[in-house]
């Protein structure tokens, strides 16, 4: 398994939830941010961009400007990454686990991304080659307000290798399950 760091994105407006602070909500005994952090125990550095929500991180940063979106947050976190690979993870994936991260790391590429059960790439649950991610961010006029799919598009248009991995969720909540609404939070809490 290659050496990797992790960027955990915990900021954002959480507009569909009706209030910011979604990764600080509890699912089971822990916050969602803490549950995601537990999925990367082998990360050399854990960089949180946004509120820490109790996560023991190597660095806690804020994107510039605050509220600048996920690509601006990734850009902020990249300055702290020293490993050749970096996990980029949303802070609202309460069922992400170390086995899923190991599966993504088993086939290193410029991007190895988790694919959900309907075939959508979950770009905030992926392992990126640090140099490729930094080059993709640098290619944008500005990271502020840019969607993450633009970074993946840069990789694809420049001939970089992108691997899509599926994970069976039979008998357990899916690792890509993210919390976007109060109903999704209630369902996650029922599962735990």
C-alpha positions as CSV (number, residue, x, y, z in Angstrom):
1,X,0.0,0.0,0.0
2,X,1.5,3.3,-1.0
3,X,2.2,6.1,1.6
4,X,-0.6,8.6,1.7
5,X,-1.9,11.6,3.6
6,X,-5.6,12.5,4.0
7,X,-7.5,15.8,3.5
8,X,-10.8,15.8,5.4
9,X,-13.2,18.4,4.2
10,X,-15.5,19.6,7.1
11,X,-16.6,23.0,5.9
12,X,-19.4,24.0,3.7
13,X,-22.8,25.6,4.0
14,X,-24.8,22.3,4.3
15,X,-27.7,24.2,2.6
16,X,-29.9,21.1,2.2
17,X,-29.5,20.3,5.9
18,X,-30.6,23.9,6.8
19,X,-27.5,24.7,8.8
20,X,-23.7,24.5,8.6
21,X,-21.7,22.0,10.7
22,X,-23.0,18.8,9.2
23,X,-19.7,16.8,9.8
24,X,-20.1,17.7,13.5
25,X,-23.4,15.8,13.8
26,X,-23.3,12.5,15.6
27,X,-24.1,9.2,13.9
28,X,-23.8,6.6,16.7
29,X,-21.4,7.7,19.4
30,X,-19.1,9.8,17.2
31,X,-19.3,12.8,14.9
32,X,-19.3,12.1,11.2
33,X,-15.9,13.8,10.9
34,X,-14.5,11.5,13.6
35,X,-16.0,8.4,11.8
36,X,-14.3,9.5,8.5
37,X,-11.0,10.2,10.2
38,X,-11.1,6.6,11.7
39,X,-11.2,5.3,8.1
40,X,-7.6,6.6,7.4
41,X,-5.6,5.3,10.4
42,X,-2.6,4.7,8.2
43,X,-2.5,8.2,6.8
44,X,0.9,9.9,7.5
45,X,-0.8,13.3,8.0
46,X,-4.5,14.1,8.5
47,X,-5.3,17.6,7.4
48,X,-8.7,18.9,8.3
49,X,-10.0,21.9,6.2
50,X,-12.8,23.4,8.2
51,X,-13.8,22.9,11.8
52,X,-12.0,20.0,13.5
53,X,-15.1,18.7,15.3
54,X,-12.8,16.9,17.8
55,X,-10.7,15.1,15.2
56,X,-7.0,14.8,16.2
57,X,-5.5,16.3,13.0
58,X,-1.9,17.1,12.0
59,X,-3.2,20.5,10.7
60,X,-6.5,22.3,10.8
61,X,-7.0,24.9,8.1
62,X,-9.6,27.1,6.4
63,X,-9.9,27.6,2.7
64,X,-9.2,31.1,1.3
65,X,-11.7,32.7,1.2
66,X,-13.7,30.8,3.9
67,X,-16.7,29.3,2.1
68,X,-14.8,29.1,-1.2
69,X,-16.0,25.6,-1.9
70,X,-14.5,22.1,-2.0
71,X,-11.7,22.8,-4.6
72,X,-10.6,25.9,-2.6
73,X,-10.5,23.6,0.5
74,X,-8.5,21.0,-1.4
75,X,-6.1,23.7,-2.5
76,X,-5.6,24.8,1.1
77,X,-5.0,21.2,2.3
78,X,-2.6,20.4,-0.4
79,X,0.0,22.8,1.1
80,X,0.2,20.4,4.1
81,X,0.5,17.1,2.1
82,X,3.9,15.4,1.9
83,X,3.0,11.9,0.8
84,X,2.9,10.8,-2.9
85,X,-0.8,10.0,-2.6
86,X,-3.6,11.8,-0.8
87,X,-7.1,10.7,0.2
88,X,-9.6,13.5,-0.3
89,X,-12.7,12.8,1.8
90,X,-15.9,14.5,2.5
91,X,-16.7,14.9,6.2
92,X,-20.2,13.4,5.9
93,X,-19.4,9.8,5.0
94,X,-20.3,8.1,8.3
95,X,-19.9,4.5,6.9
96,X,-16.6,4.9,5.2
97,X,-14.2,2.4,6.6
98,X,-10.5,1.5,6.4
99,X,-11.2,-1.6,4.2
100,X,-12.7,0.7,1.5
101,X,-9.7,3.0,1.7
102,X,-7.4,0.0,1.4
103,X,-9.3,-1.1,-1.7
104,X,-8.8,2.3,-3.2
105,X,-5.1,2.3,-2.4
106,X,-4.6,-1.2,-3.8
107,X,-4.6,0.1,-7.4
108,X,-2.8,3.5,-7.2
109,X,-3.4,5.8,-10.2
110,X,-3.6,9.5,-10.7
111,X,-7.1,9.1,-9.3
112,X,-8.8,6.1,-7.8
113,X,-12.3,6.9,-7.0
114,X,-15.2,5.1,-5.3
115,X,-18.2,4.5,-7.5
116,X,-21.7,4.2,-5.9
117,X,-24.4,1.7,-6.6
118,X,-25.8,3.7,-9.5
119,X,-22.5,4.3,-11.2
120,X,-21.7,7.8,-10.0
121,X,-18.1,8.7,-9.2
122,X,-17.9,9.8,-5.6
123,X,-15.0,12.3,-6.1
124,X,-14.9,13.3,-2.4
125,X,-14.0,9.7,-1.6
126,X,-11.0,9.0,-3.7
127,X,-7.2,8.6,-3.6
128,X,-5.3,11.1,-5.8
129,X,-1.7,11.1,-6.8
130,X,-0.5,14.3,-5.1
131,X,1.3,15.7,-8.0
132,X,-1.6,15.1,-10.4
133,X,-4.1,16.7,-8.0
134,X,-1.8,19.7,-7.5
135,X,-1.4,20.1,-11.2
136,X,-5.1,19.9,-11.8
137,X,-5.8,22.6,-9.1
138,X,-3.0,24.8,-10.5
139,X,-4.6,24.5,-14.0
140,X,-7.8,26.3,-12.9
141,X,-8.1,30.1,-13.2
142,X,-9.2,30.0,-9.5
143,X,-10.2,27.1,-7.2
144,X,-12.9,29.3,-5.5
145,X,-16.3,28.0,-6.4
146,X,-15.1,25.3,-8.7
147,X,-16.8,21.9,-8.5
148,X,-14.6,18.9,-7.8
149,X,-15.7,17.2,-11.1
150,X,-13.6,19.9,-12.9
151,X,-10.5,18.4,-11.3
152,X,-11.3,14.9,-12.5
153,X,-12.1,16.3,-16.0
154,X,-8.6,17.9,-16.0
155,X,-7.0,14.5,-15.3
156,X,-9.0,12.9,-18.1
157,X,-8.3,15.5,-20.7
158,X,-4.6,15.4,-19.9
159,X,-4.3,11.7,-20.3
160,X,-3.9,10.8,-16.6
161,X,-5.0,7.4,-15.4
162,X,-8.3,7.3,-13.5
163,X,-9.5,4.0,-11.9
164,X,-13.1,3.6,-10.8
165,X,-13.7,1.1,-7.9
166,X,-17.0,-0.4,-6.8
167,X,-17.6,-1.8,-3.4
168,X,-20.3,-4.2,-2.4
169,X,-22.6,-2.9,0.3
170,X,-24.5,-6.1,0.8
171,X,-25.5,-6.5,4.4
172,X,-24.1,-3.1,5.5
173,X,-24.6,0.6,4.9
174,X,-22.7,1.7,1.8
175,X,-19.4,3.5,2.4
176,X,-20.3,6.2,-0.1
177,X,-23.5,7.1,1.8
178,X,-23.3,10.8,2.5
179,X,-25.6,12.9,4.6
180,X,-27.3,15.7,2.7
181,X,-30.7,15.9,4.3
182,X,-32.3,15.5,7.7
183,X,-34.0,12.3,6.3
184,X,-30.6,10.9,5.3
185,X,-29.2,11.6,8.8
186,X,-32.2,9.9,10.4
187,X,-31.7,6.8,8.2
188,X,-27.9,6.7,9.1
189,X,-28.8,6.9,12.7
190,X,-31.2,4.0,12.3
191,X,-28.5,1.9,10.7
192,X,-26.2,2.5,13.7
